[in-house]
Amino acid sequence: MHAESQDVISSVPAALKTANASAIAKNFDKRVDVTIDDNADNYSSEQAEMILKSFLGKFSSREFSVVHKGTSTDGAQYIIGSLKTNSANFRTYIYVKKSDGVNYIQEIRFEKE
């Protein structure tokens, strides 16, 4: 059972702090665009979860703060935040869109600040 959009958006900060990739991945669409720095590709939800887990697992500490969130004209929701880790800070962008009445994460992006 997938959460409503607000739950998808509101569950992300805690999941990023605790490196809980599966909590984020349960809201992934069947395919997800994942960008980490200059490495961007479209992955199956399972591959995307492994990449996210590997990325978050590199850091011994993580803090996440929401900089901005909103809804685009087509009804998609997005969250822009800052992931501060022990080794670098990343501007984080998460895009959530409804598919068959369910909100899914379509894209997740981490860019070194």
N, C-alpha and C positions, 0 to 999 in steps of 0.2 A: 504493500500500500504506500503510495507516494504522498508526501506532505503537500499542503497547499503552498502557494508561492511565498507567502510571508514566512512560513516555517523553513522553506528552502533557504531563503535569504538570511533569516535570523539564526539558523543553525550553523552557518558557515564560519563565523568568527571563532566560536569555541572549538570547532573541529580543526581549524587551522592551527590554533594555539596548542592543541594536544596532538597534532600530527595524525588525526584520525581520518585517514584517506577514505576508509570505507563509509564513514558517515556522510562524506561529501559525495562519494561515488554512487551511493544509493539513489541520488537524485540526478545522475547523469542520464542523458538521452542515449539511445542505442549507439550513436556515434557522437564524439565530442571533439571540438577543436581545442588542443592544448598547446600553449606557447610558454616556453621557459627561456627567457632571454631571446636568442635568435633562433632557437629550435622550435619550429612550429609544424604541426601536422594534425591530421584528422585521425582519431583512433576509435576503436571499439571501446565501449564503456569499461570492459575488463582491462584492456591495455592502458587506458587513461588512468584507471585506479592505480595500477602498478607504477606508472610514471610519477603520479602525484605522491604516492607513498615513498618512493625512492627520493624524490626532491625534498619533501618535508623531513624525511629521516636523516638528511645530511646535517641538520642543525640541532644543537643541544638546547637552544631556547628559541621560542617564537612568541611574538606578541602581534596581535592583529587589531587594527583600528579602522573603522569605516570612515571614509572621507566623504563619500557621497553615495546616495542611492536614489533610484527613481524608476520611472516607467517611460518607455519610448512611445512614439505615436502609434506603433502597431501593437501595443499592449505588452510587449516584452519588458521584463524587469531587469535591472542591472544594479550591481554594487561595485563601487570603486573603493579600494582600501589600501592600507599600507601594512605589509607584512615585515616586521622588524625581527631579524634573527641575530644570533651571536656573530655571524660573519658578514652579513650584507642586509640591505633593506630592499624590498621589492614592491613596486606598485602593482597592485593586484586588481584584476578586472574579471568579474563573473557575470555572465549573460544567461538569463533564465527566460525560457519561452514555453508557451503552452502548446502541447501537442496532444490531440485527442482528449482535450479537457484536463490534461494533467500537466503540471509545471515541471519542466526538466531543465537541468543545466546543459546549455548548448556549447558554451565556450568558457574556458578558464585560462587566464593569462597572468604570468608573473614576469615583470620586467625590472631588472636591477636599476635602482635609483642612483 
